[in-house]
Amino acid sequence: MTSEEVVDLGKRMEAADPSPAALGFSPVTGGLPAVIGQECLDLVVNEVMPAFPQIGTRS
């Protein structure tokens, strides 16, 4: 999935059910090199998380 697709999925999940939800992924599953896993994490932090500013503020 592209970062745009992940944001879209998250927004659709949020619209369908506003209770806290999670999009999980495992960037080094299956032996993926750690460098690529870190790139994936950086992409999520920089391109996906900003679309959800309320993350971390829900009780």
C-alpha positions as CSV (number, residue, x, y, z in Angstrom):
1,M,0.0,0.0,0.0
2,T,1.1,3.5,-0.6
3,S,1.1,6.0,2.2
4,E,-1.9,7.7,0.6
5,E,-3.8,4.4,0.6
6,V,-3.0,3.9,4.3
7,V,-4.2,7.3,5.2
8,D,-7.4,6.7,3.2
9,L,-8.0,3.4,4.9
10,G,-7.4,4.9,8.3
11,K,-9.8,7.8,7.5
12,R,-12.5,5.3,6.3
13,M,-12.0,3.2,9.5
14,E,-12.3,6.3,11.6
15,A,-15.5,7.4,9.8
16,A,-17.1,3.9,10.2
17,D,-16.3,3.6,13.9
18,P,-14.8,6.6,15.7
19,S,-13.7,4.4,18.7
20,P,-9.9,3.9,18.9
21,A,-8.5,1.6,16.3
22,A,-5.1,0.6,15.1
23,L,-3.4,0.0,11.8
24,G,-0.6,-2.4,12.5
25,F,2.3,-3.5,10.4
26,S,5.6,-5.3,10.9
27,P,8.3,-3.8,8.9
28,V,10.9,-6.5,9.4
29,T,8.7,-9.6,9.2
30,G,9.9,-12.3,7.0
31,G,13.6,-11.3,7.1
32,L,13.3,-7.9,5.5
33,P,16.6,-6.1,6.0
34,A,16.5,-3.7,9.0
35,V,17.5,-0.7,6.7
36,I,14.3,-1.2,4.7
37,G,12.3,-1.7,7.8
38,Q,13.6,1.6,9.1
39,E,12.7,3.3,5.8
40,C,9.1,1.9,6.2
41,L,8.9,3.3,9.7
42,D,10.2,6.7,8.6
43,L,7.6,6.7,5.8
44,V,4.8,6.0,8.3
45,V,6.0,8.7,10.7
46,N,6.5,11.3,8.0
47,E,3.6,10.7,5.6
48,V,0.9,8.8,7.5
49,M,0.9,9.9,11.1
50,P,0.5,13.6,10.3
51,A,-2.9,12.8,8.8
52,F,-4.0,11.7,12.3
53,P,-3.0,14.5,14.7
54,Q,-5.3,13.2,17.4
55,I,-3.2,10.0,17.8
56,G,-1.9,9.8,21.3
57,T,-4.6,12.1,22.7
58,R,-7.4,9.6,23.0
59,S,-8.2,8.3,26.5
